[in-house]
Amino acid sequence: MTRVLCIGSVLWDVIGRAERAIGLGNDVPGHITRLPGGVAMNIAMAVQRAGLRPFVLTAIGSDDEGTELMRACKGLQVETDLVFRSADMPTDRYLAIEGENGLIAAIADAHSLERAGDAILSPLLDGRLGSDAAPYDGLICVDGNLTRDLLSRIALAPAFARADLRVVPASPGKAERIGPLIARLNATLYVNLEEAGLLATATFADAPSAAHALLEQGAHRVLVTDGARAVSDGVAGQGIVTMNPPQIREARVTGAGDTFMAAHIAAELAGQDRAQALETALETAARYVAGEPA
């Protein structure tokens, strides 16, 4: 099985979902769930469903919640043997409120991941997976919950020079953190329209114009999503492929972008060309958002 390293947030997702539109200050009935989540974990679970072998590199507390989370990850066939665990940091959490009108608000408490710093990268630097002298040459997914300093190190470290880097901001509020990785020739960026605008310090009307601008800015490859509107895959020197996603009724939102990214990666590893992989990723993400098995 192809191994995929997922570096970033692995935490508990606490999600409240109401089957009606929610406005500011509304108090509505619904359901609250707690599941393993975080961008890196969501991607890991999605690539596992696609038949790949995910390993997560992250920080998880040694508290009871962390031990329970580690056990849950193993139950989902996500490898945690290389996870950094600290006795003085709590396990991170993400809280989201969703309604029929989409994501209302979310708070990511990923401070333990930020405090752990480069300790989570140790397996790629100390020889267990790779080192500066013998760089890891597989596929690595990196999420923007890492600090800008750590992302800058990944951008410059020889240990990452041969990897196929797939980078996602995690949220618009953290989009600028991935700036140091834009110009890496082995990096593919997965961003939504708002995140593309923040990276390019501009406002775009659609995904194709955003992809074009980021390529002009020095990106090697970028995929820009725009909700239910057209999605673009731009590669320097190879042009831009644009496609409309299937139109569906939303049943859930959290994790849709991670599902899209994972499905796209799996499709390319299976040998699909750019257009085929984009179509596969859009169809998989649409099924996920519609509440069907992705």
N, C-alpha and C positions, 0 to 999 in steps of 0.2 A: 504494500500500500504506500502511496506517495505521502511523505511527511510534510506537514504544513505547520510552521511555527507562528503562533499568534501572540504578539507582544502588546500588552496594555491592560485594560481594566477587566478584572474578573470579580464580580460582586453579587450581592443579592438585589434583584429587581423587585421592587414593591410597586405594583401597578393597580390603580383604581380605575375601573371601567364602567361607564354608564351607557345604557342603550338609548340615549337621548342627547340632544345638544346641551352643552353646559356653558353658561355665561359667568362673568365675574361675580364672585360671591355666592353662587348657587350652592345649595345643599340638596343633593339628589341621591336616590337609591342606586345601588350598583353592586359590583363584586370587586373584592380586593384579593390579589394573588401575590405570592412571593415565590420567585423562581430564580435559578442561577442566571445571571446576566452580565452586563458589561459588554462593551464593543468587542473586545478580544474573545470573550466567551461566546457571544452570539455568532461571531464568525466561525469559531471553532466548532460549535454545534452544527452549523449549517454545512461546513465542509465535511464533517463526519457523516452527515446524512447523504452526502454526495459520494461516499465511498473512500474518502481520504482519511489520513491519520493525523489528527491535530494534537499539538503540544502547546500548552500555554506557558508563557513567561510573564509572571506578574508578581504582585505582593499580596499575600493573604494573611490575616492576623492569626495568631495562635490561640485566640479566644474560642469559645464554644461555637459561635456563628461561623468562624473560619473553618473549624474542624468539620462542621456539618456541610459547609460549602465544598470542601475538598472531597468529602464522601459523595456529594451529589454530582460533582464533576466526573468522578470515576464511574459512577452509575450511568452517565451519559457518554461514556467511552472517550472522554477528553483527558489526555495524559497530563498529570500534574506533578510528576516526579522532579521537575526542574524549577518548581515554584519557590520563590523566596518567602519564608515565613518569619515573622518577627514577633517577639513576646511583648513588645511595648507599643504595638500599633493595633487598633481595632480593624475588623473586616469592613471594607467599604460597602456602601449602599447607594442605590439609585431609586428615587421616588418620582412617579409619573401619574398624572391624571389625564385620562382620555375620555372623550365623549363621541357622540355620533358626528360631531363637527371636527374630529381629529384630536391631536395632542393639545391639551389646554395649557399645561405647565409641567416642568420637570426640574428636579434638583439632583445633581450628581455629587455625592460625597465620596470623592476619590482621593482624599488627602493622604491616606496611607501609601497609595501607589506613588504619589508625588514625593513623599518623604523617603521612600525606599531608594529612589534615585537609580544609579547604575548597578546596584546590587542585583536587580532583576536581569541584567544583561550578562552576568558572570558566565553562564554556560557557553556563550558565544565568544568569550574572551579568554577563558582559562583552559581551552583545549577539549572540554567535554563535547561541544558541538563544533567549535571552531576557535580561531584566534587571529590576531593581526597577521601572523606568519602563514596561517593556513585558513583562509576565509571560508565561512560556510557558503555553500553554493546552491542551496535550495530556495524554496519560496518562503518568504517572511511577510506576514501581515503586521503592520504597525498602526496603532491608533493614537489620536491626538490627546488622549488623557495623560500621556507622558508629558513631562515638563519640556519647555522649549530648549533648555540646556541639554537634556538627554536626547532630544530629537536632533539637535545640532551635532552631538557626538556621533549619533548613528550616521548622519550625513557625511561626516569626515573620517570616521574610523575605517582603516583598511579591512577590519574584520567583516564589514558589510559590503565590500566592493564587488563581490561576485554573486551576491544574492539577488533574487528576483523580488524586489521590494514592492509591496502593495500597501499604500498609505491612505488612511481615512481620518478626517479631523475629529470625529466623535460628536461634534456639535458646532454650530456657527460661532459660539462663544470661544471655541478653542481652535478655530480655523487658522488663525495667524501663526499658531505654534508650529505648523508643518512647513512654514515658509522655507526653512533651511534645506528641505528635501526637494524643493521644486526642480532644481537644476540637476539633480542626480540622474545620470543616463540610465540607471537600472531601476528607477522608481516610476510606478504608476499611481496617479492620484485619483481617488474616488471622492468627489465633492458634489454637494447640491448647488443650486444656482446662487443662493445667498452666500455660501462658503466660497464659491468661485469669485464673487464680487469682493469679498473681504480680502482674499489673497491678492487680487489684481488691483485693489483700491479703486473699483469702478462699479457701475450698476449695469446689469445686462438684461435685455428683454427676453432672452431665451438661451437654451443650452448650447446651440451651435456657436453663437457669438461669444459666449463665455469660454468655450473650449478653444476657439481661435485665439482669444486674447491670452490665455494661459500658455498656449504653445508659443506665441510671440514673446512672452515673458521668459521663456527658456525651459518650460516643462517638456520632458520627453514624451510623456503620454498622460492623458487626463480623461476621465469619464465624468460627465456632468449630468446629474439628474435634476428633474424639475417637477416633482410630484406626478400628477397624471398627465403632464405635458411631455413633449419630445425629449429624448435622452440622446446625448452625443458622446462618441468615443473618438478622441483626436490623438493622432500619433505624428510626431514631428517628421516631416518629409513624406508622409503617407496619407495625408488628408484626414477628413472628418466623416465618420459614419453616424447618421442620425436615424432614430427609429421612435415610433410612438408606442407607449406601453398599452396593454389591454385595458379597457375600461371596465371597472368592477365596482361593487359596493363595498366600502371599507368596513371591516369587522375589527381590525386592530392596526396599530401604527408602529408602536415601539418594536424595533428590530427589523423593520422592512429594508432599510438601507444596508444593514449588515447581511441580510439574506440575499439581496441583490449582488453585493460584492462577492460573497462566497460562491453563489451560483455561477457568476461570471468566471471566477478563478477555476472552478471545477470544470466548466465547459472548455476553457482554453487548455487545461491540462489533459483533457480528453481528446484534444486535437481539433476542436472547432475553430473556424476562422473568425475574424473580427465580427462580421455581421451575424454569423450563427451564434456566437457566444453572447452577443448583446441581446439577441432575440430570446435565447434560453434564459438569461438572467432576468429579463423583463417578465417573462411568463412565470418563472418561479416566484419572483417577488410579488406578482399580482395574486397568485394562489395563496401566498402567505397572508397578504393584506386582507383577502377575502375570507380568511379563516379556514382555508383548506390546508391539508398537508402539503408542505412545500417540497 
